[in-house]
Amino acid sequence: MNRRQFLLAGAAASVAGALTFRPDDNGDGYSPYFDQLNQSLKRDGSYVPSMLVDLDALDENIQILKTTLNPETDFRIVAKSLPSPQLLGYIMESAGTNKLMVFHQPFLSQIARDYPDSDLLLGKPMPVKAAQRFYRLQGNNPAFDAQKQLQWLIDSESRLAQYLALAQQLSVKMRINIELDVGLHRGGVQSLDELDRLLALIEDNGDYLSFAGFMGYDAHVVKVPGVLKSQQEAFNESQAFYQACIERLYQRLPGLKSQPLCFNGAGSPTLALHRENSVANELAAGSCLVKPSDFDVPTLAQFKPAAYISTPVLKKMAGTRLPSAEFAQDVFSLWDQNMQQTFFIYGGNWKADYQSPQGLQDNTLYGQSTNQQIVNGSDKVKLSVDDHVFLRPAQSEAVFLQFGQLKTLRAGRLADNWPILQQA
């Protein structure tokens, strides 16, 4: 073999070796579920980006939730994860609860109007000006009694002092729920001495403040690295501090033992851990009922996805042509077969993952767009202009709010339109 033949053979071997490491062809068509849904949207849809909620999957998740909960434990719906008044009403009726956890003052005001019989707990401490705005907007609404139906979450002595001043200014009595730092370290009471000071302030101002309960959010339990401690150890530690706070409460205020207090805990990821030996008498969850992809954790394995984004294909092109790199269009698809086709979709850049057809991917060289997102796929992806691409949101609380309404599904077909909660 001469030098020229040796070099050519080496180059060919290098190319062949490189090609063995190129990405697999991940393309495929719609699954039967999404094929039917695509046909329904092409027939009856609005041809704009839409958030879809499958009510059949939601119903199954509600039943799974009921079997997951201890029968003696109440369920409180996390409204931020399901931010639609009709969706909340549907779940309240199906799950048999009127308890909601609210994280946004405009949501709080709307829910108090739309569901005046609801029992509301703030899921984070509101700036005192936001609380003041709630009372101003609420006015003299006789249907919702904030003094009996609303718990304000307090994380510190200084914030409680602000709320006391507001209650005195407005001549109202406010129910106070104290946030406990059970290990997440995102704020709240961290010691029994700190708890004592809050309880004393409530006790000394009984005309304006009343103790309603505790809230201890423990989402960190399923995320603690195993090299630090086990999931069970993290859960036991969170429960031990929660229990110590309850015991200190009853030591200081023994008369509260006979009153129905709210000891709220959990969150979707840790819901199943509270089935046995939980100190909480009510558990909060929301995301598990629609199960975005951030909630693909072992403790929620029984729940199924119930929410998707759909958006129509606006343009379809062969290959992948990038600005000022047109010469490389064949190289892209030679290296990555999943770049054999280019699609531009209506909208984009959502916090979501491509779901169907299988094998779609973003083009990181072209960049993101909220107007016309570029999407690549192999020739196995059978998409045409006006077909729909389906994505699965990574979370519900933020992504749902990017759409003006939810489109509900029954048996894979469009059923109804439900508005989103007011955001301001």
N, C-alpha and C positions, 0 to 999 in steps of 0.2 A: 504494500500500500504506500503510494507516494504521499508527500506532505499535504497536497491539495485534498486528496481523498480522505486523509486522516482528519483534517480540519472540518470538512463537510460532514463526516461521520460524527465527529464530536458535537458539531452544532445541532445536527439532527437528534442526537441523543439528549442534548440539553433541552431542546424544544419538547421532545417526547416526555422527558422527565417533568418539565414544568407543567405540561398538560395533565399529567396524572394528578397534580395537586389543584387543578382548577375546580371551582364549585360544581357540585352536582346540578343536574337539571331538576329543579323542584316544581316545575309547572304541571298543572292539571286543570281540569274543568271545574264547574260548580259541583258541590255535593247536591244530592236530591233536595235537601232542605232549602239551600240557597238558590237552586235552580227554580223551584216553585216560587220563592220569594221574589226573585228577579222578574219572573213573568207577571206576578201580581203588581209589582211596582211599575212595570212597563205599561200595564193595562190601566191601573188606577192611581199611580203615584203622581207626585207633583214635580218630579225631575229636578229637585234641588237636594242638597245634602240634608239628610234626615236622621234623627235619632229614633231607633225602633226599640220597642219593649215587647217582648213575647209574653203575653199573659198566661199562656199554657205553662211555659217554663217557670214563670213567676209563681203560679199556683203550686207547682211542685215544690219550689223552694220554700214557700210558706209552710207547707206540710212538713218538710224536712226540719224547718226551724222549730215547729211545735214539738216534734219528737226529740229534738236536741235539748230543749229547755227542760229543766226540772219542773214538774207540774205545779209546784208551789212557788215558783219564781215568776214574777211579772215580766212582761216584754215591753220595752220602750223603743219606738221606731226613731232612728237617726234621720232627721228630715233633710240634712244637707246632702245625704247620699241618694235621696229619692225626691229631688226638688220639684215636685209637681203636685198641686193641690189635689187633683183627681187621683193621682197615683197614691198619695198618702191616704186619702179616703178609702180607696180600694183595699189597701193593705190593712188599715185599721179595722175595716169590717171583716176581712178574711181572717185576720189573726186574732180578732176579738180583743182589741186594746184601744184605749183612747189616749195612751201616753206617747208623747213625742219629745225628742230632744232637739233643740233648735240652736243654731250657731250664728244667726245673722239677724240683725234687728228688723230689716224689712220683711224677712220670712216670719219672724215672730209676730209682727203686727198683722200680716195677712192671715196667718193661721188662727190667731185669736179671733179674727172676724169670720173666717170661713168655717171654723170648727169651734164654736164657743163652748162646747162641752168637753174640750180636750184638757188634758193634764200636761203642762209644759214645764220642762226643765232646760235651763240654758246649758249648753255643752261646753262653753268657754266663758271666761269672765268678760263681760261687756264694759267698754268705757262708760263711765257714769253718765256722760252726755248722751250716749246711745240709749241708756235706760230712761233718761229724762225724755228723750224724743218718743219712746214707746208710750209713756204715760200721756204725753201731749196728743199724740195721734189717736190713742185709745179713747180719750175723752171720757164721757160718762156712758160707756157701753154696758148696759145692764146684763147683756147676755154672757159676757165673760168677766168673771170676778178674779182679778189678778191676785188679790189677797189670799184667795183659796186655791187657785188653779195654776199659779206661776211660781217657780223657784228660780231665784237669781243665784248664779254660781259665783262664789267668792274665793279668791286664791291667796289673799294676804290681809293683814290687819289694816294697812293703809287703804286698800280698796273698800274694805268693810266700813271704814270711817267715812269715806266718800258717799257710800250708799246710805249710811245713817243720816248724813247731812241732807241728802236728797229726800229721804222719807220724811224728815222733819219739815223740810221746805214745802213739800206737797201735801203734808198731813195724811200720809198713807202708811200702811204697815206692810213690810216686805218680808216674804219668806226667803230664808237664806240657806243655801246648800253649800257646804264647804268642800272645795276641791282638795283631794289628798294626793300627794306624790307617792304612789305605790311602786315607784321604780323607773318610770318613764323619764323623770327629771325634766319635765316641761313646765314646771310651776306647780303651785299648791303647797299645802302644809307638809313640812318635812319632819316635824318633831312634835311630841306631846306638849311641850312647853308652848310652842307656837299655837297649837290647838287650844290650849287653856286660855290664852289671851283673846282669841276670837270668841270662844264660848262666853267668856266674862263680859265682853262688849255686847253680845246679843242679850245676855241675861240682864245686864244693867239698863237696857233700853227696850224693855218689853212692850212699850207702847208703839214702837216703830219697827222692831225687828223680831222675828220668830225663827227658831231653828227648824229646818225642814229635813235635813239629811246630809249624807256624804256622797261624793262622786269620786271613784277611783278608776281611771282608765289605764288598762294594763297591756296595751298592744305590743309593748316591748318584749313581752314574755316569749312570743314565738320568733323573735328576731335576735335574741341574745346568742352570740356565737357559742357553740358547744364547748369550745376550749375554755370558756370563762365559767359557765355553769349550765346545767341541763335546763330544759324547758320547765320541767317539774320543779326544780329548785327555785327558778325565777318566779314561778307562779306561787309557790309556797311562801316565799319571802314577801311578795306583794300582799298576799292574804293575811300574813301575820301582822303587818303594819296596819292594815285596814281593821283587823280585829282589835288591835291595841287601841285604836282611835275610838271604836265603838265602846269598848270597856271604859275608857277614860270619860267618854260622854256620859255614860250611865253613873259613873262615880260622882261626877260633878252635878248632874241633873237627873237624879233617879226618877223623878216624876215623868220623864219622857219615855220610860219603859212601857207605859200603857198606851202610848200614842203611836199611830201609824206613821212611821218615818220612812224616808226614801234612802236606801243604801244601794246606790247604783254602781254597777261595775261592768266589766267586759268591754265589748266591741266585737265586730265580726270575727277577727282572727282568733280570739280567745274564748268565744262563746261556748264551744264544746268542753273546754276545761272546767267550766263552772257547773257542769252537770252534777258533780258530786262535791261535797265539802266546800261550798262557796259561802262566804260571809255576806254576799250581796243578796238582797231580796228582790231586786229587779235587774235585768240585763239589757244593755242597749246594743242595737245592731241595725244595719241598713244595707250596706254594700253587698253583703252575702246574698241578698234577695235578688239582685240583678247580676252579681258576680263578675265585675270587671277583672281584667287579667292580673292586676296587682294582688288580687285575693286568691290566686291559685296556690294555696298553701295546704298542707296535709290536713289541718284541722277543719278545712271547708271542702274536702274532697267530694262529699255527697252532693253539694250544691252544683247547679249547672248555670252556664252563661244565659242571661235573659235579655241582654241589651247589645245592640249593634248599630253602627253607623252605615248608612247606605248613601252612595253618591254616584251619579251617572258618569259614564265615559264620554268625554267631549271630543277627543281626537285619538286616532290610532295611526301609528307609523311603523314601518319596517325598520329594524335595526335601532341603533342609538346614536343620534347625531348631537354632539355637544358644540356650543359656540366656540369657534376658532380651533376646533379639534375634529373637523369633519373628516380629515384624512384617516382618523383612527376608528371610524365607525365599525369597520369590519373586525378590527382588533378586539374591541370591547366584547362582541358576541363570540369571538373565537375563544377568548379566555373564559368568559362567563356566559353560558348558554341562556341564563336568565335575563340577558340583555338583548335577546333577539328581537323583541318588540318593545315599542314605547307607547304608553298611554298617558294622556293628560286628563285628569279627573276634575270634576266641579268642586272647588274648594281644596282643603287639605291641611297638612301640618297639625293634625289633631294629636292629642296624647292617646294614640291608639295603634293597634297592630293589624296588618292585613289578614283577613280571615278567609275570604273566598272571592274569586277562584284561588286555588292554592298556588303558591310560588311567586306571588307579586312581591316587589321590593322597591324601596326608595332608591333614587340615584343620588348618592352623596356628592358626586362631582358637580352635578347640576344645581343642587341645593333645594331648600324647602320653599314652599309657596302656600299661602292661605287662599290663593285665587285659583290657580291651575297647577296642582301638584303633578310632577312627573312621576310615573310609575313604570317600572320595567317588568317584563316577564318573558319566558321562553315561548317558542312556537306552540308548545303544548297548551298554553293558556288560550282558551277559545272565548275571546271577548270581542265584541263589536261596539261601534259607537252607539250610544243610548242604552247599552247594557249597564248594569250596576256593579260597582265594586263594594264589597262589604268589609268593614273593619270592626274589630272588637276594642272598645275603649279600655284603657288601662285603669281608669277610675271613673266613677260616675259623678261625684260631687262637682267637679270643675267642668267636665266635658258636656254633661247634660245642659249646663247653663249656656253653652255656645249655640244652642238651638232654641228657637222660639217656642217649640212645642215638641211633644213626643207623639210618635205614630205607634199606636198599639196594634198587635197582631193576634189573630185567632186562627189556629189551624194553618199557619203559614200565609195568611192573607191579611191585607190591611183591614183594620176594624174601626178605629176612631182616632181623633186628634185631641190630645190633652195638653193644655198650656203649662208653661214653666212658672214657678213661683216668681213674684216680683223681686227684682234685684236692687231696687232703690226706692 
